[in-house]
Structure formats: C-alpha cells, structure tokens
Amino acid sequence: MKVFYNYSIDCELPPEGIFGGPESMDYGEKSVRGFVETMDELGVLQGASLFVYPDVALKQRALFREMAEAGVEIALHLNGLRYSKAPKPAWLGSMTFEEQLVLYKMAKADIEDVTGKPCSGYRACYSSANHFTFPALEEAGFEWTSTSTAGNYWPEKHVRWAGGWRFPYHPSRKNKLVPGDMKLYEMPIQRSVYSHFNNDPNRFLDVRAETPPDIAGPDGSALRQVGQLWTAA
C-alpha cells in the first residue's frame, strides 16, 4: 500500500492587527529552517511544503531560493488583506472570479520569480474561499491546493466550509464543497471533528506544524488524537 501525505508550515508576515504570524522575519526564517531540518532528519522531506506569503518570499529571497534549490516545495499562501499588490484588499472569499484570478496570477509570479521554479500548490489564509476559488486557481495554473477545512464556518471572514468534503478530491467547478471533474486536486487540511482551536466552536483543531505548543498538547498529544481519529476512519 502506498501512502501519500503532505505536511506543511505557513510562512507569514509578523503580527499586525487581527493577524498572527512569527514575532519577526528572523524568527520566521529560524522556523522554516528548523522545520525543513526536522523533516529531513526524519527522512520525509519529499512530503514537506512551505506555503509562503508572496511578500515574505520577496523579503527573504535568498532563503526561499535556497529551499527551492534543495528540493523543498515552495507553494503560495495568500491573504487578500495583506498582499501588498492587491488592487482592492479584501477577504479572498468575498471576491469575484476575475478579482481572484488577478491576485493568484500576480502572487504565483512573485513566488516563481524568487524560486526560479514553477509554483503549483496553493493555500488560502484562514481558508477564505468561495465557489469561484477552485476554477480561478486552475485557470491561474495551479495543480493542487490545500485550503479547505470541512466544518469551519466564519462568515465574517468568508469562510464557509460547513458540510464540506473531508478527504482529498477533485472539486466541482460549481460547488467547492463536493467532488467534481476539475483537474485541480484539493487536499483538505486534516482536522478534528470533535476538538476546537482555542475553544472556538467555529474552528476545529487542525494538524499543522506551527500549532502553538499549548494548543498541540503535551508532546503533541492533541494533534496525535486527530491523526489517530483519521487513521481509524
């Protein structure tokens, strides 16, 4: 039996307003290097991805060019409210097809300019998306995404994944929540169906490398419970 997986870290700007992130750009670089070194030591570097804000990639060109040349996948992580080139800053899930397409193409080009390699993967910050998102991403040239969080529902952030498909799938062109006939492949963020992030009833706990230790539990026990739940399923 073959097992396919992806384990990632989101590379974001330092905190600003309602948005979190590493305490500084230097700290962010240390996190990236520590993550990559750990995955390499475990022998699973081929399954690791760095989802990078385009502005972070442009500020730390040497770091992400180095990672790309070492074979680490550099994918796009995008926040429509924090992207410096956004013509009209807004939650991605509030945008039209055309508005999203413009941002995806610009941000993809930023990543590729830094790495010198094709950028084929994508993740939305906060999983903000709508029914135009997957078709726009496919037209922009992306091959796979990891942006859905089935069950999460924050209408104020345009995050509406209640009733969403929980397993990897080719999305529908008309409904982001169900499988369809797109070439684009979506790998939902693995998350619990019981426990919540910071006790927020609208945000289930997901398994990501940057999960704070106090939320991950002693030795990552809370995250392991999520993994065990899905293994059992």
Secondary structure as a PSIPRED ss2 file (coil, helix, strand):
# PSIPRED VFORMAT (PSIPRED V4.0)

   1 M C   1.000  0.000  0.000
   2 K C   1.000  0.000  0.000
   3 V C   1.000  0.000  0.000
   4 F C   1.000  0.000  0.000
   5 Y C   1.000  0.000  0.000
   6 N C   1.000  0.000  0.000
   7 Y E   0.000  0.000  1.000
   8 S E   0.000  0.000  1.000
   9 I E   0.000  0.000  1.000
  10 D E   0.000  0.000  1.000
  11 C E   0.000  0.000  1.000
  12 E C   1.000  0.000  0.000
  13 L C   1.000  0.000  0.000
  14 P C   1.000  0.000  0.000
  15 P C   1.000  0.000  0.000
  16 E E   0.000  0.000  1.000
  17 G C   1.000  0.000  0.000
  18 I C   1.000  0.000  0.000
  19 F E   0.000  0.000  1.000
  20 G C   1.000  0.000  0.000
  21 G C   1.000  0.000  0.000
  22 P C   1.000  0.000  0.000
  23 E C   1.000  0.000  0.000
  24 S C   1.000  0.000  0.000
  25 M H   0.000  1.000  0.000
  26 D H   0.000  1.000  0.000
  27 Y H   0.000  1.000  0.000
  28 G H   0.000  1.000  0.000
  29 E H   0.000  1.000  0.000
  30 K H   0.000  1.000  0.000
  31 S H   0.000  1.000  0.000
  32 V H   0.000  1.000  0.000
  33 R H   0.000  1.000  0.000
  34 G H   0.000  1.000  0.000
  35 F H   0.000  1.000  0.000
  36 V H   0.000  1.000  0.000
  37 E H   0.000  1.000  0.000
  38 T H   0.000  1.000  0.000
  39 M H   0.000  1.000  0.000
  40 D H   0.000  1.000  0.000
  41 E H   0.000  1.000  0.000
  42 L C   1.000  0.000  0.000
  43 G C   1.000  0.000  0.000
  44 V C   1.000  0.000  0.000
  45 L H   0.000  1.000  0.000
  46 Q H   0.000  1.000  0.000
  47 G H   0.000  1.000  0.000
  48 A E   0.000  0.000  1.000
  49 S E   0.000  0.000  1.000
  50 L E   0.000  0.000  1.000
  51 F E   0.000  0.000  1.000
  52 V E   0.000  0.000  1.000
  53 Y C   1.000  0.000  0.000
  54 P H   0.000  1.000  0.000
  55 D H   0.000  1.000  0.000
  56 V H   0.000  1.000  0.000
  57 A H   0.000  1.000  0.000
  58 L H   0.000  1.000  0.000
  59 K H   0.000  1.000  0.000
  60 Q C   1.000  0.000  0.000
  61 R H   0.000  1.000  0.000
  62 A H   0.000  1.000  0.000
  63 L H   0.000  1.000  0.000
  64 F H   0.000  1.000  0.000
  65 R H   0.000  1.000  0.000
  66 E H   0.000  1.000  0.000
  67 M H   0.000  1.000  0.000
  68 A H   0.000  1.000  0.000
  69 E H   0.000  1.000  0.000
  70 A C   1.000  0.000  0.000
  71 G C   1.000  0.000  0.000
  72 V C   1.000  0.000  0.000
  73 E E   0.000  0.000  1.000
  74 I E   0.000  0.000  1.000
  75 A E   0.000  0.000  1.000
  76 L E   0.000  0.000  1.000
  77 H E   0.000  0.000  1.000
  78 L E   0.000  0.000  1.000
  79 N C   1.000  0.000  0.000
  80 G C   1.000  0.000  0.000
  81 L C   1.000  0.000  0.000
  82 R C   1.000  0.000  0.000
  83 Y C   1.000  0.000  0.000
  84 S C   1.000  0.000  0.000
  85 K C   1.000  0.000  0.000
  86 A C   1.000  0.000  0.000
  87 P C   1.000  0.000  0.000
  88 K C   1.000  0.000  0.000
  89 P C   1.000  0.000  0.000
  90 A C   1.000  0.000  0.000
  91 W C   1.000  0.000  0.000
  92 L H   0.000  1.000  0.000
  93 G H   0.000  1.000  0.000
  94 S H   0.000  1.000  0.000
  95 M C   1.000  0.000  0.000
  96 T C   1.000  0.000  0.000
  97 F H   0.000  1.000  0.000
  98 E H   0.000  1.000  0.000
  99 E H   0.000  1.000  0.000
 100 Q H   0.000  1.000  0.000
 101 L H   0.000  1.000  0.000
 102 V H   0.000  1.000  0.000
 103 L H   0.000  1.000  0.000
 104 Y H   0.000  1.000  0.000
 105 K H   0.000  1.000  0.000
 106 M H   0.000  1.000  0.000
 107 A H   0.000  1.000  0.000
 108 K H   0.000  1.000  0.000
 109 A H   0.000  1.000  0.000
 110 D H   0.000  1.000  0.000
 111 I H   0.000  1.000  0.000
 112 E H   0.000  1.000  0.000
 113 D H   0.000  1.000  0.000
 114 V H   0.000  1.000  0.000
 115 T H   0.000  1.000  0.000
 116 G C   1.000  0.000  0.000
 117 K C   1.000  0.000  0.000
 118 P C   1.000  0.000  0.000
 119 C C   1.000  0.000  0.000
 120 S C   1.000  0.000  0.000
 121 G E   0.000  0.000  1.000
 122 Y E   0.000  0.000  1.000
 123 R E   0.000  0.000  1.000
 124 A E   0.000  0.000  1.000
 125 C H   0.000  1.000  0.000
 126 Y H   0.000  1.000  0.000
 127 S H   0.000  1.000  0.000
 128 S C   1.000  0.000  0.000
 129 A C   1.000  0.000  0.000
 130 N C   1.000  0.000  0.000
 131 H C   1.000  0.000  0.000
 132 F C   1.000  0.000  0.000
 133 T H   0.000  1.000  0.000
 134 F H   0.000  1.000  0.000
 135 P H   0.000  1.000  0.000
 136 A H   0.000  1.000  0.000
 137 L H   0.000  1.000  0.000
 138 E H   0.000  1.000  0.000
 139 E H   0.000  1.000  0.000
 140 A H   0.000  1.000  0.000
 141 G C   1.000  0.000  0.000
 142 F C   1.000  0.000  0.000
 143 E C   1.000  0.000  0.000
 144 W E   0.000  0.000  1.000
 145 T E   0.000  0.000  1.000
 146 S C   1.000  0.000  0.000
 147 T C   1.000  0.000  0.000
 148 S C   1.000  0.000  0.000
 149 T C   1.000  0.000  0.000
 150 A C   1.000  0.000  0.000
 151 G C   1.000  0.000  0.000
 152 N C   1.000  0.000  0.000
 153 Y E   0.000  0.000  1.000
 154 W E   0.000  0.000  1.000
 155 P H   0.000  1.000  0.000
 156 E H   0.000  1.000  0.000
 157 K H   0.000  1.000  0.000
 158 H C   1.000  0.000  0.000
 159 V E   0.000  0.000  1.000
 160 R E   0.000  0.000  1.000
 161 W C   1.000  0.000  0.000
 162 A C   1.000  0.000  0.000
 163 G C   1.000  0.000  0.000
 164 G C   1.000  0.000  0.000
 165 W C   1.000  0.000  0.000
 166 R C   1.000  0.000  0.000
 167 F C   1.000  0.000  0.000
 168 P C   1.000  0.000  0.000
 169 Y E   0.000  0.000  1.000
 170 H C   1.000  0.000  0.000
 171 P E   0.000  0.000  1.000
 172 S C   1.000  0.000  0.000
 173 R C   1.000  0.000  0.000
 174 K C   1.000  0.000  0.000
 175 N C   1.000  0.000  0.000
 176 K C   1.000  0.000  0.000
 177 L C   1.000  0.000  0.000
 178 V C   1.000  0.000  0.000
 179 P E   0.000  0.000  1.000
 180 G C   1.000  0.000  0.000
 181 D C   1.000  0.000  0.000
 182 M C   1.000  0.000  0.000
 183 K C   1.000  0.000  0.000
 184 L C   1.000  0.000  0.000
 185 Y E   0.000  0.000  1.000
 186 E E   0.000  0.000  1.000
 187 M C   1.000  0.000  0.000
 188 P C   1.000  0.000  0.000
 189 I C   1.000  0.000  0.000
 190 Q C   1.000  0.000  0.000
 191 R E   0.000  0.000  1.000
 192 S E   0.000  0.000  1.000
 193 V E   0.000  0.000  1.000
 194 Y E   0.000  0.000  1.000
 195 S E   0.000  0.000  1.000
 196 H E   0.000  0.000  1.000
 197 F H   0.000  1.000  0.000
 198 N H   0.000  1.000  0.000
 199 N H   0.000  1.000  0.000
 200 D C   1.000  0.000  0.000
 201 P C   1.000  0.000  0.000
 202 N C   1.000  0.000  0.000
 203 R C   1.000  0.000  0.000
 204 F E   0.000  0.000  1.000
 205 L E   0.000  0.000  1.000
 206 D E   0.000  0.000  1.000
 207 V C   1.000  0.000  0.000
 208 R C   1.000  0.000  0.000
 209 A C   1.000  0.000  0.000
 210 E C   1.000  0.000  0.000
 211 T C   1.000  0.000  0.000
 212 P C   1.000  0.000  0.000
 213 P H   0.000  1.000  0.000
 214 D H   0.000  1.000  0.000
 215 I H   0.000  1.000  0.000
 216 A H   0.000  1.000  0.000
 217 G C   1.000  0.000  0.000
 218 P H   0.000  1.000  0.000
 219 D H   0.000  1.000  0.000
 220 G H   0.000  1.000  0.000
 221 S H   0.000  1.000  0.000
 222 A H   0.000  1.000  0.000
 223 L H   0.000  1.000  0.000
 224 R H   0.000  1.000  0.000
 225 Q H   0.000  1.000  0.000
 226 V H   0.000  1.000  0.000
 227 G H   0.000  1.000  0.000
 228 Q H   0.000  1.000  0.000
 229 L H   0.000  1.000  0.000
 230 W H   0.000  1.000  0.000
 231 T H   0.000  1.000  0.000
 232 A H   0.000  1.000  0.000
 233 A C   1.000  0.000  0.000
